[in-house]
Amino acid sequence: MDFETKMKRLESIVTTLEDGALTLEDSIEKFEEGVSLFKDCQERLAKSERKIKKLTDSLKDEEL
């Protein structure tokens, strides 16, 4: 699943949990899924940030 799809799924889970219509068991399952998606998205963002930093640093090195 790509980043954008994970974010949409995470947003859907948050909305569902905020509605409060789920049973406790279902809410816990959704919450666990949300935590997993959140961690995946955070990891992907951190990886992208490192890549961007590496690229911008290499541009700075070329300017010198």
SULBELNOR-V976606 format. One record per residue. PHI is phi in whole degrees, -180 to 180 (999 if undefined). D_CENTER is the distance of its C-alpha to the mean C-alpha in Angstrom with 1 decimal. Layout:
# SULBELNOR-V976606
PHI/D_CENTER  PHI/D_CENTER
This chain:
# SULBELNOR-V976606
999/11.3  -80/9.9  -57/6.7  -63/8.5  -65/9.6  -63/6.5  -65/5.8  -63/9.5  -64/9.8  -62/7.8  -62/10.1  -64/12.9  -63/12.6  -59/12.7  -60/15.6  -62/17.3  -66/17.2  -66/18.5  -64/21.3  73/22.6  -91/24.4  -83/23.0  -71/25.1  -58/24.0  -61/23.4  -66/21.2  -62/19.3  -64/18.7  -61/17.6  -64/15.1  -61/13.9  -61/13.7  -62/11.7  -62/9.2  -62/9.2  -62/8.7  -63/5.7  -60/4.2  -62/6.1  -60/5.3  -66/2.2  -60/4.7  -62/7.3  -65/7.0  -65/7.2  -63/9.9  -63/11.6  -65/11.8  -62/13.2  -62/15.7  -65/16.8  -63/17.4  -62/19.3  -61/21.3  -66/22.3  -69/23.3  -64/25.1  -68/27.0  -67/28.0  -62/29.4  -64/31.3  -70/32.8  -72/34.0  -75/36.0
